[in-house]
Amino acid sequence: MIELTHFQVLSGLLFAIGLYGVLARRNAILVLMSIELMLNAVNINLIGYSIFMNASESHRALGHVLIIFVITIAAAELALAIAIILRLYRNKSSINTDDINIMRW
């Protein structure tokens, strides 16, 4: 039987992999994919809590609605980040995060 701890362990592992990807990668696309992995880890954790919460059906649905909002915000963040990365590639011909110094003085 799947318990809440299984969801938490899976979520923790995915979040740790995403955090490693953000800290270790130099490519902006891979960093963006790692951030999305971290958001999906949070979604798995929220799903686990909403399933195992001892509440009425209306309160359980609240967790699902919150997840839909997180997915929507993640999609908007992804579209904006891809647009920024494409603009940086056109200006610098590189998406390496070490080469991006536009905002420096």
N, C-alpha and C positions, 0 to 999 in steps of 0.2 A: 504494500500500500504506500502510495506517495504521501509524504507528510510535508509540513511547512518547511522543515529544515532542508529538504531536498531542493525546494525552490530557492531558499536562501543560499545554499552552497553553490548552486548553478549560477545564480545572480552574482555572487561574490567572485566566482572564477571568471565570468565574462567581464565583469567590471575591472578586475585585475589585468586581464589580457588587454582590454581597451586602454587602461592607464599606461601599461607598458608601451603600447603602440604610440600613444601621444608623446610620451617622454623619449622614446628611442628613435622614432622615425624622423627623417629629414624631408620627405616628400609630403607636400601639402595635401594631396589626395589621400594618402595613407593615414595622415593625421585626422582628416575629416572622417574617414571610415572608422577609425578607432573611437572617435567621439560618438558616432552613431552606435557603435557596439556598446559603449557605456550607457547610452540612453535606452537601448534595448534591455540591458541588464536591469535597469531601474524598472522598466515595464514588467519584466518577469517577476521581480520582487513585489510589485503592486498587484499583479494577478494572483500571486500566491497568498498575499494577505487578504485580498477580497474573497478568495475561495474559502479560506479557513477561518474567516471572521464569524463569530457567533452573533449574527445579527439578522434582521429581517431581509427579505429579498430586495426591498427598495434601497437599503443601505449597501447591500452587495453590488447592486447596479451602479452605485456611486463610484466604486473603484474602477469599473469598466469604463464609465464616462470619463474619468480622470485619465485613463490610459489613452482614450481616443484623443483627448486634448494634447497629451504629450506627443503622440504620433503626429498630429497636425502641426504642432510647433516644430517638431524635428524635421518635417518635410519643408517647412518654410525656411528653417535655418540651413538646410542642405541646399536649397535653391539659391539662397543669398551667398552662401560660401562658395558654391561652384561658380557663380557669376564673378565674385571677387578673384578667385583663383584664375579664371580665364583672362580677366583683365590684367592680372599680374604677369601671366604668361605672355600676353601680347606686348607688354611694356618691357619686361626683363628677359624674355626667352628662357625662363627657368621657373620651376615651381618648387625649388629647393628652399626650405625655410631659412637656411643660413644665408642665402643670397638676397633675401628680401629685406631691404633696409630703407624703404621709401619713407617711413615715418620717423627716421632718425634725424637729428639735427646735424 
